[in-house]
Amino acid sequence: MSSVHRWMPVSGSSMSFKLSALRNAWRSIAIRTTIIILGLGVILSFVFAWLGAPLLFSYEQKRTHDQFEDILSTVQSTVSIACFTGDSTLAMEIARGLMTNKPVAAVRVISDDKVIAALPELQSGERWPAAEPISRVVSSPFDDRQMVGRIELVPDESFIRYQASIYSGYITDFLKLQIVVVSLIVALVVVLSIVRPIKRISDELHHLEADHGERLALPAGNEHNEIGRLAEDVNGLIGKLVGLLNSEQDARREQALSERKFRLIVENAELGILVLNQQGVVESLNPAVERMLCSNHIGIGSQLPLDDFIRQKISAGQSHREDIPIQGSDRWVQLVLHALGDGLTLGILIEITERKQKEAHALTMAERDLLTNTYNRRGVDHRLQWMFSQYKVALRDWQVSHNQFALPEPSPFAVMLIDLDRFKQVNDTYGHDAGDEVLCQVVRRLELLVRQGDVIGRLGGDEFVLLLPDMRSMQAAEQLRTLLVAGICEPMELSSGITVAIGASIGIAIASVDDDSSAVVLQRADQAMYGIKHLHHAIDSV
């Protein structure tokens, strides 16, 4: 009955499982330590055997040589008799006896330089052994000073070498066995005394719940050595770890509480708080931002309606503070920017509408005449400068492009300087209250005669000024002056029942290309007004 044996292929999963098992076995301290110690023991046994073989061989040769010396000493007296008597038969018996020793390859007995016995007997063509003989000179049995012959022993080198190799082999095998046994014992001691306690500590650490404060048990018998100290150090680290974990948990709870408080403060703050990236995109914000900006479209991922200058500040990560009007509203907010780092900027919006209103009111009051509620000298200067700058810009643009587009020349503005005639007499005759009432009625009459966009100002005393934009010709200005003089000269009935009549001298100046500043225009109007006033004085004197 026969059976067919087939080779079964090893699957990849089986091979990988075996390789994984070998890797896991090699990672074991016990297995790796045992293999290393045994490997070193085997290597050392071969090294010592290789180093000791020549010494053992030399020792065996010396021992054989000493054995030959002992043999020669044993037969020396008999050889002495054979050489003294020349008895070849006796010498041959001695040679045969010596040849029974395996280490002896050949024997020669020589008497008076004559070989009387030699073994083995050589046939024709055979040669005497080439080994160095061991020779002993023999003396006469009756006189030690008389040399009668010598005996030579030729050692069997091959036998001696064989014996030496066997002897050295026994010794080296024993040495190898001894080293292997010692290595096994050392490996066993290492595994039991070091590896196993460490493995026990490792296994406990693997399942130890250090975060709950669980500690390692000290290995039995190792409480006072390095392994016990290792376990104590690990327990000390566990204690520190538990302390750090508890501190971290407390810190996290405090941080969560602080974040909750901060979030509540931010979400309920009257200030608008937001974080912007370098592109000005909102990363986070509180509800007050939408309320203050009057927009429901401001949210995470959107951009604030900011000008290029503020965007540059945000992109550069620079601190900045600026007042911003809310589009479509009369409200104002102040934007305060602070760099946070990592390309982020903290923005804080502060409601400043009330402050702006107070500032505007204060500015208005600073530029208004308290009696007539018209612009005072400061307000007139500001508006005159603005009108002059606008006219110059429009004029420059027209000079650049009027040939190409056939644009009309921009209309200049006019300045009328008004000085009231006979006002001093009213003031001196009826008192300052009457004079103040006359000034207020003059303003009301001017307001009825000028256009809505014209500016009325009081420079002081009885001097008024009119700023008239879009005044295309002197003729139109003179027509307006005629109406103004007629309106002012009409009698005025005061609250006291008194009726007074005053006059007016009005000088006109129209801005031109040659004017260097607004003050020049006002100066020309002043000169024109004084010219009219002198004319009135001349007429009155006539």
Secondary structure, DSSP 8 states (H G I E B T S, - for coil): -----------HHHHHHHHHHHHHHHH-HHHHHHHHHHHHHHHHHHHHHHHHHHHHHHHHHHHHHHHHHHHHHHHHHHHHHHHHHT-HHHHHHHHHHHHTSTTEEEEEEEETTEEEEEES---TT-----S--EEEEEE-SS-TTSEEEEEEEEE-HHHHHHHHHHHHHHHHHHHHHHHHHHHHHHHHHHIIIIIHHHHHHHHHHHH--GGGT------TT-TTSHHHHHHHHHHHHHHHHHHHHHHHHHHHHHHHHHHHHHHHHHHT-SSEEEEE-TT-BEEEE-HHHHHHHT-S---TT-B----HHHHHHHHHT--EEEEEE-TTSS-EEEEEEEEEETTEEEEEEEE-HHHHHHHHHHHHHHTB-TTT-SB-HHHHHHHHHHHHHHHHHHHHHHHHHHHHH--------EEEEEEEESHHHHHHHH-HHHHHHHHHHHHHHHHHHS-TT-EEEEEETTEEEEEESS---HHHHHHHHHHHHHHHHS-EE-TTS-EE--EEEEEEEE--TT--SHHHHHHHHHHHHHHHHHHHHHHHH-
